[in-house]
Every structure is written in structure tokens, then in C-alpha cells.
């Protein structure tokens, strides 16, 4: 796969491969200037819907486990 990516994208892929580890992620940001968390952006992107979905799924599992144990 790496050979194909090198032939397709050349130096762009080489730069990417140098920044991104092959198997295990880096635990530091590598000096990248990442933005801080923004509640405004969180609400604008409606990411709370995913959190609500996860909570609903967990609640459904808890109810199913409770009903099975009765």
C-alpha cells in the first residue's frame, strides 16, 4: 500500500509518512498549534447529538440488563 501511495502522491505522501506514526499514535501533539476546545463550535457542529446518542445507547443497555436480571 505504501508503494502505491508513494507512486501516486510522491513527496506529499513522504511528508505525511514522516509526521504520522505507522502503528502507535504519538502521545504529544508534536509541536502542532492546535486550537483550544470551543463550546461555541461544539454547539455549532451539533456534536451534542452524538453525546446524547451515546447516552441513550448506554441507557438502553442498562435497561436491557436490568430486565434480563429480573
C-alpha positions in Angstrom: 0.0 0.0 0.0 2.8 2.4 0.9 4.4 1.8 -2.5 1.2 2.7 -4.3 0.8 5.8 -2.2 4.3 6.9 -2.9 3.9 6.4 -6.6 0.6 8.3 -6.6 1.4 11.2 -4.3 5.2 11.4 -4.2 6.6 13.9 -1.8 3.2 14.7 -0.3 3.0 11.1 1.0 6.6 11.2 2.2 5.9 14.3 4.3 2.7 12.7 5.7 4.5 9.4 6.5 7.3 11.3 8.3 4.7 13.1 10.5 2.3 10.2 11.2 3.5 7.0 13.1 2.8 3.7 11.5 1.2 1.8 14.3 1.1 3.6 17.6 -0.1 7.2 17.9 2.2 9.9 19.4 1.1 11.0 22.9 2.2 14.5 22.3 0.9 16.9 19.7 4.4 17.1 18.1 4.5 20.9 18.5 1.4 21.4 16.4 -0.6 24.5 17.2 -4.0 23.0 17.9 -6.9 25.2 18.9 -8.4 25.0 22.3 -11.8 23.4 22.8 -14.6 25.7 21.9 -18.1 25.2 23.3 -19.4 27.5 20.6 -18.0 25.3 17.9 -19.3 22.2 19.7 -22.8 23.6 19.6 -22.5 24.9 16.1 -21.5 21.5 14.8 -24.3 19.9 16.8 -21.8 17.5 18.3 -24.0 17.2 21.4 -26.3 14.9 19.3 -23.5 12.3 19.3 -23.1 12.6 23.1 -26.9 12.2 23.5 -26.9 9.2 21.2 -24.2 7.5 23.3 -26.0 8.2 26.5 -29.3 6.9 25.0 -27.4 3.7 23.9 -25.9 3.2 27.4 -29.3 3.8 29.0 -30.9 1.2 26.7 -28.2 -1.4 27.6 -28.7 -0.7 31.3 -32.5 -1.2 30.9 -31.9 -4.4 28.9 -29.5 -5.8 31.6 -32.0 -4.8 34.4 -34.9 -6.5 32.6 -32.9 -9.7 32.0 -31.8 -9.9 35.6 -35.5 -9.8 36.8 
